């Protein structure tokens, strides 16, 4: 007996008709999410850096929505990505370090869902291409992806990730798709390929830049090399993002896509005595954020100077694109629509990574830390160290603690911060997480600097 099948064209039209009915008759929007690991906003030309590290991304930002003040929830890869994909803070998710696994999400499917799950249930084809171990399958972040591509070892350079994405795009799905592309290049160890490795070298401008940010006696050859190589990594990953965007244009997909480019966190690069990340200083918290909306929406390019958290990205996309996401999922968002004229964020909550060996924590006097980040003031609460208050208008690099000079303001912001902590930690966490203790995982974390160095 001959089997009966709908022609492919009819099947595609049926999927689009169903999704259009869910979105008021408009065609469903395919979405690309690009996250660049460890990319500091202030090391890009469009954010004021003196070096030409990011020509492709600068052009993309100038042509779309460019957010000047975007703050991550935690300067650690996995927690930040979970916040981005759930619109929840680490206090809510329970994911406060790398090396953890989303047990409940992966094994029972209960709790708050991730963005890719919402879109998959809405009929989207979902694909992810990740470049490093902190967001590989063992974390559980692969749930909701039809296709999940990762390197066989601990990481791969951006070119290989881009090549894999371009191969997938050679035969893109007929239905609307959600594509997550994760680049790892600016992360240590800093080893940009040529010609990007040789683009930047120490000069007076770099020395002045570091001096202004409190890196003075510490400006060793090692610190200078780190800064030059980091900038080379940024230029390299910028090239790879450019390759991806060019291919989307060549395929005729670009105009009607929604594309978000952001980062999970920044990098110390010598400031505050840190080369890596995992802390809550501004150089580690402020990330780039650029959003391209479909041309048919008629949204003009513009610079948006309001404060946003990475938890705001998901509700912004869901609302603006009128995505077929159930109200039950929307009600769980802790972020807000960053384009809403009526609602603005005054402060963004951030916290320090919890992954520290107990002995190292005791020796350095480090425990949980939280920060309330605003455009005017920032307050940092530390369990052991002194609390800190910084005027963001005159001291964005956090060199002058003003707690003693502004006691009333410090007390007010401390109360606000404690209220935020209570708000997001008052209920049971939305994800059940366990520490991943497999020897090979611990070995890779150590190789990436997450164990033994004190940096996350």
N, C-alpha and C positions, 0 to 999 in steps of 0.2 A: 504493500500500500504506500502510495506516494505521500510523504509528509507535506503539510501545508505551512508555509512561512510567509509572513508579510515581507514585501520588498523592503530593502534597507531604507530607501527614501521615505516610504510610508511610516516605518518605525521611527525615524528621526523626527518627522513632522508630528507624530503622535506625542513623543516626549516633549517637544517644544510647546505643543498645544496645552498639555497638562500643566507645564511650568508657567506658561503665560496666564492660565486661568488663576494660578496662585499669586500672580504679581500684577493683577489688574489689567491684563492684556498686553503688557509690554514684553518684549523678548527678554529672556533671562540673560544675565550678564556673566560672561566668563571672567574669572578672577585669577590674578597672579600675585602671589605674596613672595617678596624677596627679602630675606633677612641676612644681613652681613655681620657675622660674628665679630665682636670686639672692635667695632668701628666707632670711634669718638666723633661726635658731631663737629667739634672745633678743629678737627684735622682735615676738614674739607674746605675747599675754596668758597663755596656758597655759604658757609658758616663763618667766614672771616679769616681763614688760615692764609698765611702769606705764600705758601707753596701751592703749585698747581698739581695737587694730588688726585683730583676728582673731576676732570673735564666732562666726562659722560654723565655722571650723576648731577653735576651742576647744571648742565643743559636740561636734563630731565626735570629737575626741580624748578627751573625757571619757566618751563612750559606747562607746569601743573600746579597743584596745591602744595605749597612749601611751608612746613611748620617749623618755626624758629626755636621753640622751647618744648621739646619732647623729652620726657623723663621715663626711664625704665623702673620696674618695681624692685629689681635686684640685679646686681652686677655679676650674675652667674648664668650660664647658658640655658640649662634645662628649666630652672624656675622661671626665667624671663619668658621663654617660649611658651610655657604652660600658661602664664599670665596673659600673653598676647592672644593665644588661641581659645581662652576661656573667658576673658574679661574679668578675671578674678585676681586678687592679691595673694602672694605666697602664704600669708597668714590664713587665708581661706582654703587654698589648695593643699597645704601641707607639704608642698614641694619646695624645700628651702635650701637645696644643695644639688649638685650633680651627684651621680651615683645612686640615684633613687629610681624607683619604678612605680608607675601608676597602676597599682595592683587592682583596685576596684574597677577602674575604667576598663582595664584589659580583660579581667576575668569575669566580671558580673555585668558590666555595662551600666551600672547604676550611677547616681550622682550627676554632677554637672558634665555636660557634654562639650567636646571640643568643636571648633569651627568646622573642621573637615567632616565630622559626623553629622552636623546639622545640614551641610550642603549635600552630603552623600544621600541622606534620607530624602532630600528634596529632588533627587534625580540627577545630581551633578556627577560627572566623572572626576575622581580625585587622584592626584599624583603628587609625590614628594621626591625631591632629590636632595639628600643631605650630604654634608662633606666631612663630618667628624663624629667621633664616638659619643660625645655628650647627648646627642639627639638621635642615636641609632635605635633600632627596634627594641633592644633590651629595656629601654626606658618606658615602653608602652605608648610613646607618643605617635606610633605608627597607626594606632586605631583610627578607622575611618578613611584610610587611604586605600584605593583600589590597587595602586601601584606605588611601591616604596623602594627607592633606589638608594643604596648606601655603599661606601667603599668597603672593601674586604678587610683592610687594616684600619688603624686608628684614624686616618684622615687622608684627604686628597686635596690637591691644589684646585683652584677655581676653574682652570682650563678643562680638567677632566669632568668636573661637574657640569659645566656648560655644554661640553660635547655630549654628555649623556642626555641632557635636556633637549638639545637640538635633534638628537636621534628620535626621541619620543615625539617631538613636534613634527617630525617628517610625516607622521600618520596620526594627526591629532584626533581625539574623539569627536564623533558627530554631535553629541549632546554638549551642553555647556560644561566647562571644566573649571576645576579649582586646582591651581598648580602652586606648590610651595617649593621655592628654591633657596637652599641654605648654603652660603659661602663661609669658609673658615679662615681665609687667607690672613687677615690682620692679626689673628691670634698667634701667640708664641708657640713654637720657636719661629722667629722672624726670618724667613728665608725666601724672599721674592725671586722669581726667575728673571733672567735677563730678557729684555733690556731694562726692566724696572728696577733691578737691584742697583744699578749704577746711576740712576737718575738724580739722587739726592746725596749731598755731602755736607759736612759741617761748614758753616759760614757764620758771619757775625749776626745775621738775622736769627739763626737758630739759637745761638748763645743768648741773645737778648730775649727771645721768646721764652726760653727756659728760666732765665733769671727773673723775669716778671712773674713766673709761676712758682717761685720759691725753690727752684732747682739751681743751687749756687755752688757751694763747696762740693756738692755731689755730682757736679758735671764731669764725671770721669769719662775716659774713652769708651767704657762700656755703655754708659748712659747715652752718649752721643751716637754710638753705633746703633743702639736700640732705636733711637728716634729716627735715624736715617733709614734703617731697614723697615721699620714700621710704616713710614711714609711710602716706601717702595711697595710694600704689600697693599696699601690702600690704592696706589696707582694701578697695581696689577689687577685687583678685584674690580676696580672701576672699568678697566678694559673689558673684563669678562661680562659685566652687566651690560656694557655697550654692545657686545656681541649678541647677547640674548635679545635685547630690545630691537636691534637691527633685524634679527631673524623674524621676530614677531611682525615687524613692519613688512618684510619681504613676503610673508605668508598672507598678508592682508588681514591679520587679526588685530593689529595694534589699536586702531582707531576706536573700536568698540569694547576694548578690554578695560577692566578696572585693575590698576597695578599699584601696589603699595611697596615702597622701599623703606626699610628701617633696619635697626640693629638691636641686638639683645642687650648690649651694654658697651661701655667704653674701655679705656685702659689707662693705667697710671703713668707709665713712661717716665718715671722718676719723681713725679709730683707726690708730695706727702710721704716720701720715702718708699714708694711702691712702684714697681715696674708693671706688675700684673693687675688683677682686678679682684672682685669679691668684697670690696669695701663700699662706703657710701659717700665718697667725695664726688664733687660735681663732674670731674673729668671721667669718672666711671659711670655716672648716672645719665648724663645728657647724651641722647642719641639722635641721629638724623631721622626725619620722617617726611616722606613725600608721597602724595597720593595722586594718581591719574584716574580720572573718571571717564566713562564713555563719552565720546564726542557728542553723541545725540542728546546728552543731558544739558549741553550748552553752558557748562560751568567754566567761567573765565579763569585763567591762571592767576594766582595771587599768593602773596606772602601772608601767612596767618601767625600773628604774634602772641596769641593766647597760650596759656600753659596747658599742656596735654600730658596724659599718662599713656603708656602703651596699652593699658586696659581700655582706653577710649577708642582704639582702632577698630575693634570688632563692632561695637554699636554704631560707629560712624558709617561703616560699610553696610551694615544690615539696614539701617534707616535710609541712607542716601540712595542705595541701589534697590530698595524695596525688595530685599531678598526674602524668599519663602521660608522664613525661620519661625517656628511656632512661638506663640506668646510665652509659653512655659520656659523656653530657653531665654527669651529676651528679659524676662523678669529676674533671671539669675545674674545678668550682667551687673558688675560693680562699676564699670566705666560709664561714660556719657558720650553722646554724639558731639564730637569736637567741632561740628559745623552749625550746631544749634545756636541761634542768636539769643535765645532766652536764658540758656543755662551755660554758665562758665565755671571752670574749675579754678579755685583760688589757690589750692595747695595740692601737691602730689605726694603720696606716701611711698617711701622706699625703705627697704631693710637690708641688713647685711647678711651674707650667706652664712649658713649655720655649719658648714662643713669645716671643722677644725679638729685636729687631734687634741684630746683633753690636756695633755702636758703642754703643748704649744700654746693653748689658750690661757692656761694659768700663768705661764712664763711671760706672756705679752700683755696680760691683763685684758684680754678681749673676750667679750661675751656678745649677747645679742645687742645690736644697735639698730636704731630706727631714725629716719629723717623725715621732716615735713618740709618739702621744697616749694617755695613760692617764687614769684618774679621779683618780689621786694625783699623778703627775708627767708632764711633757711635755719631751721632748728634741728640739731642732732642730739639724740638721747642715747647715752651709753651707760651700760650697767655698771661698769667699773671706772672707765675714764671720765674726765670732766665733760659735761654737756657743752655744746658749742652753739653760738648764735652768729650768723654772718649776714651782713648787708649785701644782698645779691646785686644791688645797683652799683656798688663801689668795690666790692670784694668777692667777685664771682669765683675767684680761685682759692678762696677760703684760707687766707693767711692771718686774719685778725679776729680773734674771738671777742665778741662784744657782750657776753653774758653779764659781766660786772658793770658795763657801761649802760646797758639797757635792761635792768632787772625786771621791770614791769612787762616789757615786751617779751622777754625770755619766759617769764612765768605764764603769760597768756598763751604763747605758742607751745610751751610744754604741756599745758592743759589740753590744748587742741590735739596735740600729737597723742597723748594718752587716751583721749576719747576715740581717736581713729583706731588705735591699737585694740581698744576694747570692742569697738564696733565690728572689726573684722576677725576677732579671735573669740568672740562670745559664743559662737555656735560650733558644732562639730565640723571639722574640715570636710570639704566636698569630695576629696579624693582620699582613698586609702593608699598610703605609700609605704614602701619598705626599702631599706637600704640594700642596694645590690652589692653583694660581697664576693661575687665570683672572682677568683684570683686574677683571671685575665683582664677583668674590668678594672680592678684595683691597680694593676700594673699599667694599664693605659692611662688612667687618671694620674698616676705618678709621673708618667712620661710627659704628660701635658702640663705638669706643674701644679696639679690640684692636691697633691699630697706631699708634705714635707717642707714646702717653701713658704706656706702661710698665705699664698695668693690663691684666689679662686679662678 
